[in-house]
């Protein structure tokens, strides 16, 4: 079928149009929050970064950090569907997200786990923990004001450490998805968060390969309160 479509370009375009228009229609991007709310409501998940080898890589780094630094409490801003959390070893955890559906999935998965609780991002009320987490979130904050508010909350939620797993550059291509905006967040932190220092940088073991669309363009950035 694919070969036939290639030989008849016009027919191929019609097939693509029908697929996108009627079989698998995607709502136009309006905001970061609405994108993720709709994604979970329509059966989507937290993305490839929360599954498989990337999830295992993240868990290994964070679990070791929690053990070595005797972390007793963790807050995560953007917990998603909780699949990444299945590999976590945290004494106490609170996950925040913009999606009620994602939170309901988490609550069902961790129904009998009293060390974890989940809340809507809009209900964040100045809670703090030893460590605050941002995993695969920052490059999904398309609006500047959303990014600024998120970053301020991320650092105010921590008493000791902040771990960020994200891209850290501003090269944005026309062909990238509308819900992605890469940011040089470390520069923002240097300017806006003078009470924090970058204590460790850990490059990704599974670099993103555009030709196969596997791996990740994110690295670990660990900040410590001065």
N, C-alpha and C positions, 0 to 999 in steps of 0.2 A: 504493500500500500504506500509506504514511504517513497519507494522508487517511482511509483506512478505519479504521486503528487509532484515530485521533483521534475518529472518530464512534462507536466502540465501545470505551470506556475499559477495561472489564473484559478484553476480548480483548487489548487492547494491553498490559495489565499481565502477562497470561499469557505473551505473546510475549517481553517483557523478562525475565521470570523464567526462561523456558526458555533464552534466550540466555545469561544470566549464570550459570545453574546448570549447563548441559550443553554448550553450544557454545563459550563462552569463559569458563570458570570462573576466578576469581581467588582465589588462596590468601589466607586472612586475614592481616592484617599482624601480624607477631610481633616483628620487629626491623629496624632500618635495614640491617644487614648482610645478613640473610636475604632482605630484599626485593630488593636489588640482585643478589645471587647468583642468586636465582630468575629475576629479570628477564633477565639475560644467558643463563642456561641455557635459557630458553624462547624465545630468539630476539629478545629486546628489545635496544634500543640505549641510547646515553647520553642520549637525549632531544633535543628540538628545539633546545635551546641550543647543541648541538655541530654543528649542520648549517645550511646556507644562510647568510642574511645575518647571523645572530647569530654564527656561527662566524667569518665574515669580519671582523666588527666586532671581536671579541675578538683575533683574530690581528693585526690592524692595530695595535691598542693595545700589545699585548705585544711584538711584533717590534720596533716602534719603540723601546720602552723598553729592550729587550735591546741594541740597537745603540747608543743614546745613552749608556748606562751601562756599556758594555763588559762585559756579563755573559758569563762563560765557562762557567758551569754552572747547571743548573736542576733542581730537584726538584719534582714535582707529586704532591700527595696526592689521589688520586681521578682517575686518568687515563682511566678508562672504556674505550670501545672504540677510542680513538685517532683518531677522525675529526677532532676539533679539532686534533690534533697534526700532521695532514697539512699544515696551513697554517703550522706553526711554523718559525721560523728560529733554532734554538738550537745553540750549539757543542757542548754536551754535556748530555744529558738522562736523568733516571731517573724513571720513572713508577711509582707505587704504587697498588694498588687491592685491594679486598676480594674481588674475583671472579677466580677462576682462568680462567674462560671469557673474560672481558674481556681479561685479560693474554695469553691464547693468540691472540686476534684481533689484538692489537697486535704480538705477536711475528711473526705471519704477514705483516702489512701492512709492517712495517719490517725484514723478514728480512735485507736486504742493507745496512741502515743501521747502521754500527758506532758512531755517535754516540749511539744510544739503547738503553736497556735497561729491563727491567720486572720488578717484584718484588711479591710479596704484601705487603699492609700489615702483616700480623702479623710479617713478617720485617724490618721496619725496624729498623736497628741503629745509630741515632745518626749516620747519614750527613748531611753538610751540603753546601750549595751556595751560590753567590752570591745566588740567588733561589729562593724557594719559592712555589709556586702553589696556589691553591684556587679552582677554577672551577666554579660551579654545584653546590657540594657542601654548604656549611654549612646551607642550609635543608632538606637531606635528612637531617640528623642529629637524629633525633627524640628520642632518649634524652639526658638531660642529661649523664650521665657520658661518653657517647660524644662529645658535643660538646666537653666539657672536655679529654678526652684528645687529641682531634684538634687542637684549637687549640694546646695545649702542644707537640705534635709539629710543627705547622706552623711555629711561630716558632723552635723549637730547631733546625729543619732548615736555617735560613737564616743566612748570615754577614753579609748586607747588607740585602736587601730581601725583603718579602713582598707579593705581589699577591693580593687577594681580589676575586672577582666573585660577588656575592651580594645578596640582599635584606638590609636592615638595619633591621628593625622587628619588633614582636611582635604584630602584628594577625593573629590566626589565626581563620579562619572555619570554621564547622561543615561547609560543603560542600566544603572543600579536601581533596585526597587525603590518605590516612592516612600516606603517606610524606613529607609536607611539614610542616615546622614552622619558621616564620619567627622569626628571632632578632635582637635588637639586639646583634650581635657587637661593634660598635665600642665600646659601653659596657663590655663585658667586657674588651676589650683595654686600654682606658684604666685599668681597675682592676687588671688582672692582669699587664700587660706594660709596666711603667714605663720599660723600656729602649728602647721603640719609639715613634715618632711618625708620625702620618698626614701624609705629604708631598704627597699629591695625591688628589683625588677626581674621577672622570670619570663623568658621568651617561650612561646608556644612550641610544643614538641611536634605538633601537626599543623604545619603551615598551610594556608589556603592555596589551592592550586586551581586557577581559573579555568584551565582546560577540562578539568574533571569536576569542578565545583565541589571539591571535598576539602576537609580541613577547616581551619579558622584563621581569620586575620587579627585575632585578639591575643594579647599578652597580659601577664599579671603585673599589676602595680600595687605595691603594699606601702601604705602611708602610716606613719606613727606620729602621735601627738607629741609636740615638743614640750 
